Amino acid sequence: MQAVSLQDRIVEADNFVKTFQFSWPMALDIPEEGDPFLKAFAPWPTRFYIMQNGIMQFIANPRDDHMYDLVELREVLERLISAA
């Protein structure tokens, strides 16, 4: 079921963090304000972004089968982590 409020999304994000022991900062869009990130960046259904210090560092562009080039993702993450 799709989370329809910011509070719903906070609950789902907390569950994700606990389930996967996720320790990186996470941003959530705000449905009550019209989902501004969704409107600006069109992430749904299978795109994700990596931001560092408020700057967009990576935009994942899925293939037609909605899969990703994980080699490219790993290279970006390694570069960002080593530069931090």
PDB file of N, CA, C and O in Angstrom, chain B, residues numbered from 101:
ATOM      1  N   MET B 101       0.843  -1.184   0.000  1.00  0.00           N
ATOM      2  CA  MET B 101       0.000   0.000   0.000  1.00  0.00           C
ATOM      3  C   MET B 101       0.888   1.248   0.000  1.00  0.00           C
ATOM      4  O   MET B 101       1.865   1.328   0.745  1.00  0.00           O
ATOM      5  N   GLN B 102       0.547   2.184  -0.816  1.00  0.00           N
ATOM      6  CA  GLN B 102       1.303   3.438  -0.939  1.00  0.00           C
ATOM      7  C   GLN B 102       1.087   4.316   0.288  1.00  0.00           C
ATOM      8  O   GLN B 102      -0.046   4.535   0.717  1.00  0.00           O
ATOM      9  N   ALA B 103       2.174   4.811   0.841  1.00  0.00           N
ATOM     10  CA  ALA B 103       2.084   5.763   1.952  1.00  0.00           C
ATOM     11  C   ALA B 103       1.513   7.072   1.419  1.00  0.00           C
ATOM     12  O   ALA B 103       2.019   7.620   0.439  1.00  0.00           O
ATOM     13  N   VAL B 104       0.470   7.569   2.057  1.00  0.00           N
ATOM     14  CA  VAL B 104      -0.224   8.741   1.515  1.00  0.00           C
ATOM     15  C   VAL B 104      -0.017  10.014   2.333  1.00  0.00           C
ATOM     16  O   VAL B 104      -0.532  11.073   1.976  1.00  0.00           O
ATOM     17  N   SER B 105       0.726   9.914   3.415  1.00  0.00           N
ATOM     18  CA  SER B 105       1.017  11.106   4.206  1.00  0.00           C
ATOM     19  C   SER B 105       2.489  11.062   4.604  1.00  0.00           C
ATOM     20  O   SER B 105       3.136  10.018   4.522  1.00  0.00           O
ATOM     21  N   LEU B 106       3.000  12.196   5.029  1.00  0.00           N
ATOM     22  CA  LEU B 106       4.388  12.236   5.479  1.00  0.00           C
ATOM     23  C   LEU B 106       4.565  11.305   6.675  1.00  0.00           C
ATOM     24  O   LEU B 106       5.574  10.606   6.774  1.00  0.00           O
ATOM     25  N   GLN B 107       3.598  11.293   7.576  1.00  0.00           N
ATOM     26  CA  GLN B 107       3.698  10.410   8.737  1.00  0.00           C
ATOM     27  C   GLN B 107       3.777   8.944   8.311  1.00  0.00           C
ATOM     28  O   GLN B 107       4.566   8.185   8.873  1.00  0.00           O
ATOM     29  N   ASP B 108       2.968   8.533   7.323  1.00  0.00           N
ATOM     30  CA  ASP B 108       3.033   7.163   6.795  1.00  0.00           C
ATOM     31  C   ASP B 108       4.422   6.870   6.242  1.00  0.00           C
ATOM     32  O   ASP B 108       4.976   5.794   6.465  1.00  0.00           O
ATOM     33  N   ARG B 109       4.973   7.827   5.527  1.00  0.00           N
ATOM     34  CA  ARG B 109       6.297   7.632   4.923  1.00  0.00           C
ATOM     35  C   ARG B 109       7.386   7.553   5.989  1.00  0.00           C
ATOM     36  O   ARG B 109       8.354   6.808   5.833  1.00  0.00           O
ATOM     37  N   ILE B 110       7.236   8.307   7.058  1.00  0.00           N
ATOM     38  CA  ILE B 110       8.202   8.240   8.156  1.00  0.00           C
ATOM     39  C   ILE B 110       8.180   6.850   8.784  1.00  0.00           C
ATOM     40  O   ILE B 110       9.230   6.279   9.079  1.00  0.00           O
ATOM     41  N   VAL B 111       6.993   6.313   8.987  1.00  0.00           N
ATOM     42  CA  VAL B 111       6.865   4.966   9.560  1.00  0.00           C
ATOM     43  C   VAL B 111       7.533   3.947   8.637  1.00  0.00           C
ATOM     44  O   VAL B 111       8.296   3.100   9.101  1.00  0.00           O
ATOM     45  N   GLU B 112       7.252   4.022   7.336  1.00  0.00           N
ATOM     46  CA  GLU B 112       7.844   3.078   6.385  1.00  0.00           C
ATOM     47  C   GLU B 112       9.364   3.241   6.312  1.00  0.00           C
ATOM     48  O   GLU B 112      10.091   2.250   6.233  1.00  0.00           O
ATOM     49  N   ALA B 113       9.839   4.471   6.337  1.00  0.00           N
ATOM     50  CA  ALA B 113      11.289   4.708   6.310  1.00  0.00           C
ATOM     51  C   ALA B 113      11.945   4.145   7.569  1.00  0.00           C
ATOM     52  O   ALA B 113      13.012   3.535   7.496  1.00  0.00           O
ATOM     53  N   ASP B 114      11.315   4.348   8.711  1.00  0.00           N
ATOM     54  CA  ASP B 114      11.853   3.793   9.962  1.00  0.00           C
ATOM     55  C   ASP B 114      11.915   2.270   9.892  1.00  0.00           C
ATOM     56  O   ASP B 114      12.897   1.668  10.326  1.00  0.00           O
ATOM     57  N   ASN B 115      10.872   1.645   9.347  1.00  0.00           N
ATOM     58  CA  ASN B 115      10.873   0.182   9.189  1.00  0.00           C
ATOM     59  C   ASN B 115      12.010  -0.265   8.280  1.00  0.00           C
ATOM     60  O   ASN B 115      12.678  -1.259   8.565  1.00  0.00           O
ATOM     61  N   PHE B 116      12.233   0.462   7.189  1.00  0.00           N
ATOM     62  CA  PHE B 116      13.317   0.137   6.266  1.00  0.00           C
ATOM     63  C   PHE B 116      14.667   0.237   6.975  1.00  0.00           C
ATOM     64  O   PHE B 116      15.501  -0.662   6.866  1.00  0.00           O
ATOM     65  N   VAL B 117      14.874   1.329   7.697  1.00  0.00           N
ATOM     66  CA  VAL B 117      16.140   1.548   8.405  1.00  0.00           C
ATOM     67  C   VAL B 117      16.405   0.415   9.392  1.00  0.00           C
ATOM     68  O   VAL B 117      17.520  -0.102   9.463  1.00  0.00           O
ATOM     69  N   LYS B 118      15.391   0.032  10.145  1.00  0.00           N
ATOM     70  CA  LYS B 118      15.548  -1.040  11.131  1.00  0.00           C
ATOM     71  C   LYS B 118      15.760  -2.395  10.457  1.00  0.00           C
ATOM     72  O   LYS B 118      16.627  -3.164  10.872  1.00  0.00           O
ATOM     73  N   THR B 119      14.981  -2.687   9.430  1.00  0.00           N
ATOM     74  CA  THR B 119      15.064  -3.984   8.760  1.00  0.00           C
ATOM     75  C   THR B 119      16.409  -4.192   8.091  1.00  0.00           C
ATOM     76  O   THR B 119      16.986  -5.276   8.174  1.00  0.00           O
ATOM     77  N   PHE B 120      16.915  -3.157   7.425  1.00  0.00           N
ATOM     78  CA  PHE B 120      18.144  -3.286   6.643  1.00  0.00           C
ATOM     79  C   PHE B 120      19.356  -2.644   7.309  1.00  0.00           C
ATOM     80  O   PHE B 120      20.424  -2.558   6.703  1.00  0.00           O
ATOM     81  N   GLN B 121      19.197  -2.196   8.546  1.00  0.00           N
ATOM     82  CA  GLN B 121      20.274  -1.547   9.291  1.00  0.00           C
ATOM     83  C   GLN B 121      20.920  -0.433   8.454  1.00  0.00           C
ATOM     84  O   GLN B 121      22.143  -0.312   8.383  1.00  0.00           O
ATOM     85  N   PHE B 122      20.078   0.354   7.841  1.00  0.00           N
ATOM     86  CA  PHE B 122      20.476   1.442   6.948  1.00  0.00           C
ATOM     87  C   PHE B 122      20.932   2.622   7.786  1.00  0.00           C
ATOM     88  O   PHE B 122      20.201   3.065   8.671  1.00  0.00           O
ATOM     89  N   SER B 123      22.125   3.140   7.526  1.00  0.00           N
ATOM     90  CA  SER B 123      22.665   4.203   8.374  1.00  0.00           C
ATOM     91  C   SER B 123      22.892   5.531   7.655  1.00  0.00           C
ATOM     92  O   SER B 123      23.399   6.477   8.257  1.00  0.00           O
ATOM     93  N   TRP B 124      22.533   5.610   6.411  1.00  0.00           N
ATOM     94  CA  TRP B 124      22.744   6.863   5.676  1.00  0.00           C
ATOM     95  C   TRP B 124      21.526   7.761   5.822  1.00  0.00           C
ATOM     96  O   TRP B 124      20.420   7.279   6.066  1.00  0.00           O
ATOM     97  N   PRO B 125      21.724   9.062   5.675  1.00  0.00           N
ATOM     98  CA  PRO B 125      20.573   9.971   5.717  1.00  0.00           C
ATOM     99  C   PRO B 125      19.589   9.643   4.589  1.00  0.00           C
ATOM    100  O   PRO B 125      19.979   9.211   3.504  1.00  0.00           O
ATOM    101  N   MET B 126      18.331   9.858   4.873  1.00  0.00           N
ATOM    102  CA  MET B 126      17.282   9.564   3.906  1.00  0.00           C
ATOM    103  C   MET B 126      16.348  10.764   3.834  1.00  0.00           C
ATOM    104  O   MET B 126      16.041  11.377   4.857  1.00  0.00           O
ATOM    105  N   ALA B 127      15.902  11.097   2.650  1.00  0.00           N
ATOM    106  CA  ALA B 127      14.955  12.195   2.466  1.00  0.00           C
ATOM    107  C   ALA B 127      13.610  11.619   2.042  1.00  0.00           C
ATOM    108  O   ALA B 127      13.546  10.635   1.305  1.00  0.00           O
ATOM    109  N   LEU B 128      12.550  12.239   2.514  1.00  0.00           N
ATOM    110  CA  LEU B 128      11.201  11.805   2.171  1.00  0.00           C
ATOM    111  C   LEU B 128      10.450  12.961   1.530  1.00  0.00           C
ATOM    112  O   LEU B 128      10.560  14.106   1.967  1.00  0.00           O
ATOM    113  N   ASP B 129       9.696  12.654   0.501  1.00  0.00           N
ATOM    114  CA  ASP B 129       8.859  13.671  -0.128  1.00  0.00           C
ATOM    115  C   ASP B 129       7.637  13.930   0.757  1.00  0.00           C
ATOM    116  O   ASP B 129       7.310  13.118   1.621  1.00  0.00           O
ATOM    117  N   ILE B 130       6.977  15.044   0.542  1.00  0.00           N
ATOM    118  CA  ILE B 130       5.874  15.460   1.401  1.00  0.00           C
ATOM    119  C   ILE B 130       4.569  15.469   0.604  1.00  0.00           C
ATOM    120  O   ILE B 130       4.305  16.416  -0.138  1.00  0.00           O
ATOM    121  N   PRO B 131       3.750  14.421   0.752  1.00  0.00           N
ATOM    122  CA  PRO B 131       2.501  14.358  -0.007  1.00  0.00           C
ATOM    123  C   PRO B 131       1.582  15.544   0.263  1.00  0.00           C
ATOM    124  O   PRO B 131       0.904  16.026  -0.645  1.00  0.00           O
ATOM    125  N   GLU B 132       1.558  16.010   1.498  1.00  0.00           N
ATOM    126  CA  GLU B 132       0.679  17.127   1.860  1.00  0.00           C
ATOM    127  C   GLU B 132       1.046  18.421   1.146  1.00  0.00           C
ATOM    128  O   GLU B 132       0.243  19.352   1.080  1.00  0.00           O
ATOM    129  N   GLU B 133       2.260  18.474   0.613  1.00  0.00           N
ATOM    130  CA  GLU B 133       2.692  19.658  -0.138  1.00  0.00           C
ATOM    131  C   GLU B 133       2.775  19.371  -1.631  1.00  0.00           C
ATOM    132  O   GLU B 133       3.412  20.113  -2.379  1.00  0.00           O
ATOM    133  N   GLY B 134       2.126  18.287  -2.063  1.00  0.00           N
ATOM    134  CA  GLY B 134       2.064  17.970  -3.489  1.00  0.00           C
ATOM    135  C   GLY B 134       3.264  17.203  -4.013  1.00  0.00           C
ATOM    136  O   GLY B 134       3.506  17.192  -5.220  1.00  0.00           O
ATOM    137  N   ASP B 135       4.033  16.549  -3.115  1.00  0.00           N
ATOM    138  CA  ASP B 135       5.203  15.765  -3.535  1.00  0.00           C
ATOM    139  C   ASP B 135       6.142  16.567  -4.433  1.00  0.00           C
ATOM    140  O   ASP B 135       6.327  16.209  -5.596  1.00  0.00           O
ATOM    141  N   PRO B 136       6.739  17.646  -3.919  1.00  0.00           N
ATOM    142  CA  PRO B 136       7.580  18.509  -4.752  1.00  0.00           C
ATOM    143  C   PRO B 136       8.773  17.792  -5.386  1.00  0.00           C
ATOM    144  O   PRO B 136       9.131  18.102  -6.523  1.00  0.00           O
ATOM    145  N   PHE B 137       9.401  16.839  -4.682  1.00  0.00           N
ATOM    146  CA  PHE B 137      10.529  16.113  -5.271  1.00  0.00           C
ATOM    147  C   PHE B 137      10.048  15.260  -6.444  1.00  0.00           C
ATOM    148  O   PHE B 137      10.696  15.207  -7.489  1.00  0.00           O
ATOM    149  N   LEU B 138       8.920  14.602  -6.264  1.00  0.00           N
ATOM    150  CA  LEU B 138       8.335  13.795  -7.340  1.00  0.00           C
ATOM    151  C   LEU B 138       8.083  14.652  -8.580  1.00  0.00           C
ATOM    152  O   LEU B 138       8.383  14.236  -9.699  1.00  0.00           O
ATOM    153  N   LYS B 139       7.545  15.821  -8.382  1.00  0.00           N
ATOM    154  CA  LYS B 139       7.242  16.698  -9.518  1.00  0.00           C
ATOM    155  C   LYS B 139       8.507  17.237 -10.178  1.00  0.00           C
ATOM    156  O   LYS B 139       8.548  17.399 -11.398  1.00  0.00           O
ATOM    157  N   ALA B 140       9.528  17.511  -9.390  1.00  0.00           N
ATOM    158  CA  ALA B 140      10.755  18.088  -9.944  1.00  0.00           C
ATOM    159  C   ALA B 140      11.650  17.057 -10.622  1.00  0.00           C
ATOM    160  O   ALA B 140      12.303  17.372 -11.617  1.00  0.00           O
ATOM    161  N   PHE B 141      11.694  15.815 -10.095  1.00  0.00           N
ATOM    162  CA  PHE B 141      12.689  14.846 -10.569  1.00  0.00           C
ATOM    163  C   PHE B 141      12.115  13.553 -11.148  1.00  0.00           C
ATOM    164  O   PHE B 141      12.877  12.729 -11.654  1.00  0.00           O
ATOM    165  N   ALA B 142      10.805  13.351 -11.090  1.00  0.00           N
ATOM    166  CA  ALA B 142      10.135  12.183 -11.667  1.00  0.00           C
ATOM    167  C   ALA B 142      10.793  10.846 -11.298  1.00  0.00           C
ATOM    168  O   ALA B 142      11.156  10.077 -12.187  1.00  0.00           O
ATOM    169  N   PRO B 143      10.950  10.560  -9.999  1.00  0.00           N
ATOM    170  CA  PRO B 143      11.619   9.319  -9.611  1.00  0.00           C
ATOM    171  C   PRO B 143      10.754   8.063  -9.713  1.00  0.00           C
ATOM    172  O   PRO B 143      11.295   6.962  -9.812  1.00  0.00           O
ATOM    173  N   TRP B 144       9.461   8.195  -9.692  1.00  0.00           N
ATOM    174  CA  TRP B 144       8.584   7.026  -9.650  1.00  0.00           C
ATOM    175  C   TRP B 144       8.489   6.365 -11.000  1.00  0.00           C
ATOM    176  O   TRP B 144       8.340   7.095 -11.981  1.00  0.00           O
ATOM    177  N   PRO B 145       8.562   5.062 -11.151  1.00  0.00           N
ATOM    178  CA  PRO B 145       8.579   4.080 -10.071  1.00  0.00           C
ATOM    179  C   PRO B 145       9.967   3.545  -9.722  1.00  0.00           C
ATOM    180  O   PRO B 145      10.121   2.931  -8.666  1.00  0.00           O
ATOM    181  N   THR B 146      10.974   3.750 -10.554  1.00  0.00           N
ATOM    182  CA  THR B 146      12.222   3.014 -10.298  1.00  0.00           C
ATOM    183  C   THR B 146      13.491   3.849 -10.399  1.00  0.00           C
ATOM    184  O   THR B 146      14.551   3.302 -10.705  1.00  0.00           O
ATOM    185  N   ARG B 147      13.425   5.097 -10.165  1.00  0.00           N
ATOM    186  CA  ARG B 147      14.637   5.918 -10.216  1.00  0.00           C
ATOM    187  C   ARG B 147      15.005   6.334  -8.800  1.00  0.00           C
ATOM    188  O   ARG B 147      14.128   6.581  -7.972  1.00  0.00           O
ATOM    189  N   PHE B 148      16.285   6.409  -8.527  1.00  0.00           N
ATOM    190  CA  PHE B 148      16.719   6.910  -7.224  1.00  0.00           C
ATOM    191  C   PHE B 148      17.886   7.853  -7.421  1.00  0.00           C
ATOM    192  O   PHE B 148      18.493   7.898  -8.491  1.00  0.00           O
ATOM    193  N   TYR B 149      18.190   8.600  -6.387  1.00  0.00           N
ATOM    194  CA  TYR B 149      19.174   9.669  -6.460  1.00  0.00           C
ATOM    195  C   TYR B 149      20.135   9.569  -5.288  1.00  0.00           C
ATOM    196  O   TYR B 149      19.778   9.071  -4.220  1.00  0.00           O
ATOM    197  N   ILE B 150      21.354  10.045  -5.493  1.00  0.00           N
ATOM    198  CA  ILE B 150      22.317  10.153  -4.405  1.00  0.00           C
ATOM    199  C   ILE B 150      22.699  11.625  -4.306  1.00  0.00           C
ATOM    200  O   ILE B 150      23.182  12.235  -5.260  1.00  0.00           O
ATOM    201  N   MET B 151      22.466  12.169  -3.118  1.00  0.00           N
ATOM    202  CA  MET B 151      22.813  13.563  -2.860  1.00  0.00           C
ATOM    203  C   MET B 151      23.866  13.597  -1.768  1.00  0.00           C
ATOM    204  O   MET B 151      23.861  12.775  -0.851  1.00  0.00           O
ATOM    205  N   GLN B 152      24.761  14.552  -1.880  1.00  0.00           N
ATOM    206  CA  GLN B 152      25.786  14.742  -0.858  1.00  0.00           C
ATOM    207  C   GLN B 152      25.927  16.233  -0.623  1.00  0.00           C
ATOM    208  O   GLN B 152      26.142  17.002  -1.561  1.00  0.00           O
ATOM    209  N   ASN B 153      25.805  16.636   0.626  1.00  0.00           N
ATOM    210  CA  ASN B 153      25.894  18.051   0.990  1.00  0.00           C
ATOM    211  C   ASN B 153      24.935  18.912   0.177  1.00  0.00           C
ATOM    212  O   ASN B 153      25.272  20.022  -0.235  1.00  0.00           O
ATOM    213  N   GLY B 154      23.731  18.380  -0.049  1.00  0.00           N
ATOM    214  CA  GLY B 154      22.706  19.126  -0.768  1.00  0.00           C
ATOM    215  C   GLY B 154      22.903  19.201  -2.269  1.00  0.00           C
ATOM    216  O   GLY B 154      22.179  19.929  -2.949  1.00  0.00           O
ATOM    217  N   ILE B 155      23.872  18.462  -2.804  1.00  0.00           N
ATOM    218  CA  ILE B 155      24.154  18.489  -4.244  1.00  0.00           C
ATOM    219  C   ILE B 155      23.859  17.116  -4.841  1.00  0.00           C
ATOM    220  O   ILE B 155      24.297  16.091  -4.319  1.00  0.00           O
ATOM    221  N   MET B 156      23.118  17.112  -5.932  1.00  0.00           N
ATOM    222  CA  MET B 156      22.801  15.869  -6.623  1.00  0.00           C
ATOM    223  C   MET B 156      24.085  15.315  -7.237  1.00  0.00           C
ATOM    224  O   MET B 156      24.687  15.939  -8.112  1.00  0.00           O
ATOM    225  N   GLN B 157      24.495  14.140  -6.769  1.00  0.00           N
ATOM    226  CA  GLN B 157      25.736  13.519  -7.230  1.00  0.00           C
ATOM    227  C   GLN B 157      25.490  12.415  -8.256  1.00  0.00           C
ATOM    228  O   GLN B 157      26.362  12.117  -9.072  1.00  0.00           O
ATOM    229  N   PHE B 158      24.305  11.811  -8.214  1.00  0.00           N
ATOM    230  CA  PHE B 158      24.048  10.665  -9.082  1.00  0.00           C
ATOM    231  C   PHE B 158      22.552  10.512  -9.290  1.00  0.00           C
ATOM    232  O   PHE B 158      21.771  10.602  -8.343  1.00  0.00           O
ATOM    233  N   ILE B 159      22.162  10.283 -10.525  1.00  0.00           N
ATOM    234  CA  ILE B 159      20.779   9.972 -10.859  1.00  0.00           C
ATOM    235  C   ILE B 159      20.791   8.604 -11.531  1.00  0.00           C
ATOM    236  O   ILE B 159      21.356   8.433 -12.611  1.00  0.00           O
ATOM    237  N   ALA B 160      20.164   7.643 -10.880  1.00  0.00           N
ATOM    238  CA  ALA B 160      20.112   6.287 -11.435  1.00  0.00           C
ATOM    239  C   ALA B 160      19.077   6.242 -12.542  1.00  0.00           C
ATOM    240  O   ALA B 160      17.913   6.582 -12.332  1.00  0.00           O
ATOM    241  N   ASN B 161      19.500   5.826 -13.703  1.00  0.00           N
ATOM    242  CA  ASN B 161      18.597   5.682 -14.839  1.00  0.00           C
ATOM    243  C   ASN B 161      18.431   4.201 -15.146  1.00  0.00           C
ATOM    244  O   ASN B 161      19.343   3.561 -15.671  1.00  0.00           O
ATOM    245  N   PRO B 162      17.259   3.659 -14.814  1.00  0.00           N
ATOM    246  CA  PRO B 162      17.065   2.232 -15.045  1.00  0.00           C
ATOM    247  C   PRO B 162      17.002   1.900 -16.531  1.00  0.00           C
ATOM    248  O   PRO B 162      16.633   2.724 -17.367  1.00  0.00           O
ATOM    249  N   ARG B 163      17.377   0.662 -16.820  1.00  0.00           N
ATOM    250  CA  ARG B 163      17.212   0.158 -18.186  1.00  0.00           C
ATOM    251  C   ARG B 163      15.727  -0.097 -18.418  1.00  0.00           C
ATOM    252  O   ARG B 163      14.913   0.094 -17.515  1.00  0.00           O
ATOM    253  N   ASP B 164      15.379  -0.523 -19.614  1.00  0.00           N
ATOM    254  CA  ASP B 164      13.977  -0.799 -19.926  1.00  0.00           C
ATOM    255  C   ASP B 164      13.371  -1.861 -19.019  1.00  0.00           C
ATOM    256  O   ASP B 164      12.158  -1.873 -18.809  1.00  0.00           O
ATOM    257  N   ASP B 165      14.194  -2.751 -18.482  1.00  0.00           N
ATOM    258  CA  ASP B 165      13.690  -3.800 -17.584  1.00  0.00           C
ATOM    259  C   ASP B 165      13.671  -3.350 -16.120  1.00  0.00           C
ATOM    260  O   ASP B 165      13.473  -4.166 -15.220  1.00  0.00           O
ATOM    261  N   HIS B 166      13.876  -2.051 -15.885  1.00  0.00           N
ATOM    262  CA  HIS B 166      13.868  -1.438 -14.550  1.00  0.00           C
ATOM    263  C   HIS B 166      15.019  -1.923 -13.667  1.00  0.00           C
ATOM    264  O   HIS B 166      14.920  -1.864 -12.441  1.00  0.00           O
ATOM    265  N   MET B 167      16.080  -2.389 -14.258  1.00  0.00           N
ATOM    266  CA  MET B 167      17.272  -2.800 -13.526  1.00  0.00           C
ATOM    267  C   MET B 167      18.333  -1.701 -13.683  1.00  0.00           C
ATOM    268  O   MET B 167      18.195  -0.803 -14.514  1.00  0.00           O
ATOM    269  N   TYR B 168      19.392  -1.791 -12.871  1.00  0.00           N
ATOM    270  CA  TYR B 168      20.419  -0.759 -12.862  1.00  0.00           C
ATOM    271  C   TYR B 168      21.792  -1.339 -13.148  1.00  0.00           C
ATOM    272  O   TYR B 168      22.031  -2.534 -12.972  1.00  0.00           O
ATOM    273  N   ASP B 169      22.680  -0.476 -13.589  1.00  0.00           N
ATOM    274  CA  ASP B 169      24.081  -0.824 -13.747  1.00  0.00           C
ATOM    275  C   ASP B 169      24.725  -0.667 -12.373  1.00  0.00           C
ATOM    276  O   ASP B 169      25.084   0.442 -11.977  1.00  0.00           O
ATOM    277  N   LEU B 170      24.871  -1.766 -11.651  1.00  0.00           N
ATOM    278  CA  LEU B 170      25.382  -1.702 -10.287  1.00  0.00           C
ATOM    279  C   LEU B 170      26.868  -1.372 -10.239  1.00  0.00           C
ATOM    280  O   LEU B 170      27.359  -0.880  -9.223  1.00  0.00           O
ATOM    281  N   VAL B 171      27.581  -1.634 -11.311  1.00  0.00           N
ATOM    282  CA  VAL B 171      29.002  -1.262 -11.370  1.00  0.00           C
ATOM    283  C   VAL B 171      29.122   0.259 -11.303  1.00  0.00           C
ATOM    284  O   VAL B 171      29.934   0.797 -10.550  1.00  0.00           O
ATOM    285  N   GLU B 172      28.313   0.934 -12.091  1.00  0.00           N
ATOM    286  CA  GLU B 172      28.323   2.402 -12.088  1.00  0.00           C
ATOM    287  C   GLU B 172      27.939   2.935 -10.706  1.00  0.00           C
ATOM    288  O   GLU B 172      28.575   3.862 -10.204  1.00  0.00           O
ATOM    289  N   LEU B 173      26.917   2.365 -10.097  1.00  0.00           N
ATOM    290  CA  LEU B 173      26.483   2.791  -8.772  1.00  0.00           C
ATOM    291  C   LEU B 173      27.606   2.601  -7.755  1.00  0.00           C
ATOM    292  O   LEU B 173      27.878   3.495  -6.953  1.00  0.00           O
ATOM    293  N   ARG B 174      28.250   1.451  -7.786  1.00  0.00           N
ATOM    294  CA  ARG B 174      29.344   1.176  -6.849  1.00  0.00           C
ATOM    295  C   ARG B 174      30.483   2.181  -7.022  1.00  0.00           C
ATOM    296  O   ARG B 174      31.037   2.666  -6.036  1.00  0.00           O
ATOM    297  N   GLU B 175      30.833   2.495  -8.272  1.00  0.00           N
ATOM    298  CA  GLU B 175      31.911   3.455  -8.533  1.00  0.00           C
ATOM    299  C   GLU B 175      31.574   4.825  -7.958  1.00  0.00           C
ATOM    300  O   GLU B 175      32.428   5.483  -7.364  1.00  0.00           O
ATOM    301  N   VAL B 176      30.334   5.247  -8.135  1.00  0.00           N
ATOM    302  CA  VAL B 176      29.917   6.552  -7.608  1.00  0.00           C
ATOM    303  C   VAL B 176      29.970   6.546  -6.086  1.00  0.00           C
ATOM    304  O   VAL B 176      30.487   7.487  -5.483  1.00  0.00           O
ATOM    305  N   LEU B 177      29.446   5.504  -5.461  1.00  0.00           N
ATOM    306  CA  LEU B 177      29.455   5.427  -4.005  1.00  0.00           C
ATOM    307  C   LEU B 177      30.879   5.397  -3.460  1.00  0.00           C
ATOM    308  O   LEU B 177      31.183   6.081  -2.482  1.00  0.00           O
ATOM    309  N   GLU B 178      31.741   4.623  -4.075  1.00  0.00           N
ATOM    310  CA  GLU B 178      33.136   4.555  -3.628  1.00  0.00           C
ATOM    311  C   GLU B 178      33.818   5.919  -3.754  1.00  0.00           C
ATOM    312  O   GLU B 178      34.571   6.330  -2.871  1.00  0.00           O
ATOM    313  N   ARG B 179      33.547   6.608  -4.856  1.00  0.00           N
ATOM    314  CA  ARG B 179      34.152   7.945  -5.056  1.00  0.00           C
ATOM    315  C   ARG B 179      33.659   8.915  -3.979  1.00  0.00           C
ATOM    316  O   ARG B 179      34.448   9.667  -3.407  1.00  0.00           O
ATOM    317  N   LEU B 180      32.366   8.895  -3.710  1.00  0.00           N
ATOM    318  CA  LEU B 180      31.804   9.825  -2.725  1.00  0.00           C
ATOM    319  C   LEU B 180      32.286   9.501  -1.310  1.00  0.00           C
ATOM    320  O   LEU B 180      32.575  10.405  -0.526  1.00  0.00           O
ATOM    321  N   ILE B 181      32.370   8.228  -0.994  1.00  0.00           N
ATOM    322  CA  ILE B 181      32.816   7.835   0.341  1.00  0.00           C
ATOM    323  C   ILE B 181      34.284   8.183   0.546  1.00  0.00           C
ATOM    324  O   ILE B 181      34.666   8.662   1.614  1.00  0.00           O
ATOM    325  N   SER B 182      35.105   7.947  -0.466  1.00  0.00           N
ATOM    326  CA  SER B 182      36.527   8.245  -0.321  1.00  0.00           C
ATOM    327  C   SER B 182      36.797   9.754  -0.260  1.00  0.00           C
ATOM    328  O   SER B 182      37.790  10.181   0.328  1.00  0.00           O
ATOM    329  N   ALA B 183      35.930  10.548  -0.855  1.00  0.00           N
ATOM    330  CA  ALA B 183      36.105  12.003  -0.848  1.00  0.00           C
ATOM    331  C   ALA B 183      35.570  12.642   0.431  1.00  0.00           C
ATOM    332  O   ALA B 183      35.881  13.794   0.730  1.00  0.00           O
ATOM    333  N   ALA B 184      34.770  11.894   1.181  1.00  0.00           N
ATOM    334  CA  ALA B 184      34.125  12.461   2.400  1.00  0.00           C
ATOM    335  C   ALA B 184      35.106  12.583   3.547  1.00  0.00           C
ATOM    336  O   ALA B 184      34.736  13.035   4.631  1.00  0.00           O
TER     337      ALA B 184
END
